[in-house]
C-alpha cells in the first residue's frame, strides 16, 4: 500500500500549490474584458467612465454600453469588462429603467462557457450568497471583486457615491437548459459569469444569464428583483403568490436527531408522548429518513429496541471514521490503515480538485479502494442505498407483529394529539435514487447512471469524484410520464396511511447528476415539476397550500423551479455533535433568507432544546418567522425554554416575515470581525422585533470547504438596536416602547433612531420587542404582548387606537394566552376587562410605565382574548 501511494503520487506530480494569490489591484478607470476562450485582456476604453458621485434626483437609466464595454447608470459604472461581441441586454419591464437582463452569445455551441463581467467598480461593499456544496449555500461579505466566492448565486452591492445610499442586485439565472453563476476569476479578469448545462451533449450558443437592477432600498430591491425574474422566466413563483401550509404555525417534532435512520414506531410514540406530557404537545410529526424500503438493507435495522443513543449515519469526517471504525480497519490491511488515514487527512480532505492528492485519491477510489469504500459507505452511512419498495419497511409495516404505518399515523392523531404527519423522502427516491428492479415492477425505465461531475462542480465539492453516486451509480428516470408514474407509486401509499405531507430531500443532488440525462437544469425541472404536481394533488392543506418542505435544494436549478411549494430549508443542518457549526448555522439561515425568502418561507431547521447552544437557536427561531421544531430525544428536554416558544395548545408565535439581517448588518462580517453583533429584524401584527446575537469566531472557508475556527474565545460585542432597524417601522417617527426578553425590562424610545445597547458574550442573545406608542391628549399607550414568550409581540394579534367615551378613555386589544401581558402607559388604568366582563388584576410601575396583567388560558375552541383597558380621563 505504501509503495502504491508513493508511486502514484510521483507519477501525478505535486501540482497542489500553497502559493498565495497575487495581490488584487483595483483598476477603476479602465473598462476591460478578457476573452476566456483563450484571448488576452483587451483595453476597451481609457479613463473616461467613472464618477465618484451619483447624480441627484431620479436614477438615470441602467444600460449596457457596448462601445465602452460596461454596465452603467448615468456616469456610474457598475461593471467594466463586458465583451460587446458576447454580451447584449434587454429590458425587464417596459417603463422600468433601473433593471435589465444580460444575454450571452458564443461563437460556437458549447456545454459550458465563461465570460468576464469585469470589476465591480462602484461597489463599496458586497454580500454574496454562494454554494458551499452541491446542496447548500452560504453568505460572504467583502469590499470588491476578489471577495466574490466561487459559484455565487445571488449578490447585493452597496454602491459608493454621495447622497442617498444606493444598491445593486445581481441574480445569475437558469435559461435555455443552462445555469449561470458568478465568481472572481483573477486579477486581470475580475468577476466571471460561468454557465453550463451539466451534460457534455447539451450545447448552446448562449442564454439569458444575468439580472441586474439598482435601487435605494435593499429589501425592496430584492423583492422587486425576484418578482421581475419570476414574471419574466415563468419558471417559479414568489412567496407573495403562494399560500403557507398550517404546520408552519405549529410546534413540530422531527425524528432525525433522535433516532436517525434507526427510527422505529416505538421511538416515534415515545418522542411525541414525552413532549406532550411535558406541556409542549407537537402538532406536526416529521418522520424522517428510516421508514422506507431500501437496498442494501442496513445491517442494524433488525434491532427493534428504541435506539436512544443513535448516531447520524450521514455525518462523518472520512479520516476520523477511518481511525475510529474497527470494522473498516479490519477491511483495510492493518499495516496500511494509518498511512491511508494520514494521506487522506493531509493531502485529500482540504485539497482542491486537480491537486496531486486529489487525483491520487480519485485513482485509489476507483481501483484498490473501491470495494472497501463500498463496505464503508454501506456500514457507516446511508448514502449507498437505493429505494427498493414503495410501502414502508418492515420496521413500520409488519403483519406478523401487527404493525403498519397507517396504524401508527392513526394512533398519533387519535391518542397523542398530533394533527399532521409528514414523511421524508429524497427527490429521486433515496440517496442513490431508485433500483432498476423497482422500476421494472411499475413499468418505468430506471437507468443506473454513473455521472461524471463537471470541473465546475468538482471545484465546488471535490468529494463528488468519489462519493457513492459517482462510484456506484444513481437510479434515475428521465421522462415526464415515468416520473408521474413514479410519484404516484411513491405518494399513494402515504395517502392511504393518512400521511398529510412530505419533506423532500437531496434535491440539489439530482441537479448535480445531470451528465448523460440532459443536464442539471433539465433533470431538476423534470423531477421538481413531477414532485410539485404530485404534492399539490395528494397533500393539499385546507387553504390550498402544498404540505411540503423542500430540503438540500440550494442550487438555482431547484430554487428557480418552485411554483407551488412554499417552504424550503434555509441552510445546512443543525449538527448536535459539531460545536463549531452552531453560530455558522445561525449566520447562514439569516443571510440566506434574504434571497430564499422571496421564493419560499425559509425553514431554519430543527434543534435540540437541551443542547449547549439551545438558547441561541431558540432565540433565532423566535425572531426568524420560521417553523419551530425540535429533534429532542425522548425525555431529554428543556421545558422552560420550549415554553418560551410554544403555547399550551401547541401553536407558536411566528413572526410575519422571513427573518433577515438589519440594514446595518447586511455587509458586515458578523462571524469574524470580533466586533459586530448579528441583528435580525421581523414584523409582528402590531409592531416589530429585533434579535441581537454574538455569533463571532467561526465562518465558512470557501477554499478548504469547511467551517474555520478563527477565534476559540470570541470577545463580547455590543449590539446597538433602534426601532428603525425594523424596516416596517421606518415610516413611523415615534415614539416607541421596547421590551427586552432577557432582562425583562421596558424602555421608552422617543424616536426611530433612539438607541438601546446590549453587551453580549459569545453565543449570548437579546430580543427586543418594539411597538409604536399611541398618544391621545395626555395619555400614552403601547401594548407589547406576552412578556415571557421570546417573540412577545407575536401574541398581540391586534390593537385599536385609544378612544374617548364620556369621562373615560379605553383601548382594545386581542391577544393569545395564557401568560403575563406587558404594555406601556403613562397613567395607571382604571380597569382591565375581558370580553366576558371578567376584571383582571394588574400591576403598574409609575416610574417605568410598565403595565402587567395575567391572561388566562384560552377556551376549548382556542379563541384569543379580547381585552379592554380603561383610564379615567
Secondary structure, DSSP 8 states (H G I E B T S, - for coil): -HHHHHHHHHHH---------------TT--EEE-TTT--EEE---S-S--SS--SSS---EEEETTTTEEEETTEEEE----TTTEEEEESSTT-TTEEEEEEEEEEEESEEEEEEE-BTTEEEEEEEEESSSS-EEEEEESSGGG--TTEEEEEEEE--SSS-EEEEEEE-EETTEEEEEEE--TTTBEEEEEE-SSTT--EEEEEEEEEEEES-HHHHHHHHHHHHHHHH-S---GGGS---GGGGB-EEESHHHHGGG--HHHHHHHHHHHHHTT---SEEEE-SSSEEEES--TTTT--S--TT---TT---HHHHHHH-HHHHHHS-TTTHHHHHHHHHHHTTT--TTSHHHHHHHHHHHTTTHHHHHHHHHHH-STT-EEEEEEE-TTT-BGGGTB-HHHHHHHHHHHS---EEEEEEETTBSTTBB-HHHHHHHT---EEE-----HHHHHH-GGGGGSHHHHH-EEE--SHHHHHHHHHHHHHHHHHTT--EEEEE-HHHHHTT-TTTT-HHHHHHHHHHHHHHHHHHHSB-TTS-B-EEE-S--SHHHHTT-SS--EEE-SS---TT-GGGHHHHHHHHHHHHHHHTTTSEEE---B-TTSTTHHHHHHHHHHTTS--EE---TT---HHHHTTTB-TTSBB---SS--EE-GGGTTS-TTTSSS--EEEEEEETTEEEEEEE--TTEEEETTTTEEEES-TT---EEEEEEGGGSGGGTT----EEEEETTTTEEEEESSTT-EEEEEE-TT-EEEEEEEE-EEETTEEEEEEEETTSTTGGGGEEEE---EEETTEEEEEEEE--SEEEEEEESS--SEEEETTS-B--EEEETTTTEEEEEE----TT---EEEEEEEE-
